Amino acid sequence: MSWKLSLGWFITGLLIVVLLSQAWAQPAGQTFLSNEVVLQEIADGRAWRTERAQEEGMSLTLRADGTGQMTGKRGSMAITWRFQEEGLCLRLIMGMRKCMRFVRAENGFVGYESPTSTVRLSRPVSG
């Protein structure tokens, strides 16, 4: 394979990555929430119910000091989080990270890890 052909594939791959990142940048015409809004409205120390396609829901609590808790059927786990370029990043077991950017949704928020991977945060409607 010639270097010109390899360069062509590289540029094509790079273009695809750029296009996908642009698609992630603005879901459905909405703007991602600022870090300040996420801190005030999501990292408020109260539990959120998480829902993800084809996965059982969990409870997620984020505190303003960068600590939190995840609770599910398999138990509970202390976590830490901070804001990074990719959004709000949770540090989980053995250094694993999950980063999300959020938009408002009915009764909560939707967090985007990628254009197709989302998690919904919701709280029971008080009545």
Phi, psi and omega in degrees: 000132182282160180294330178294320178293318178297318178297321178298316178294321179299313180296320177299315179297318178298318179298319179298316179299317180296316180296319178294321179292328176292322178296325180286333187295330183218086181292129174047039177075006179266160178255138177296147179288149178288161177301324181296318179293317178300317180298315182288319191258337181252316181271057185256008178082002178256150183286139172248144171270130178258140176228131180223143181308130174061025175226151178288142180292155178228174173253134179231124177240125176242132178253152184299340182278004178091011176248169178186186183213136172244131181228132178213190181299331183272001178128195184235149182217130174285139179229165170235160180211161173198164177275134175224181181305325182281358181116211177279121184247123176269134174258120185252205182300140175052037176079002179295139180242146170230122181246139182221151169242145190244148169232158177287149176215168178302127178061029177157223186217160170241128178257130181255121172268333179199178181300333185246352182251115183229160173226135178260132174253127180216162176231152179300144176287124179278140184212000000 
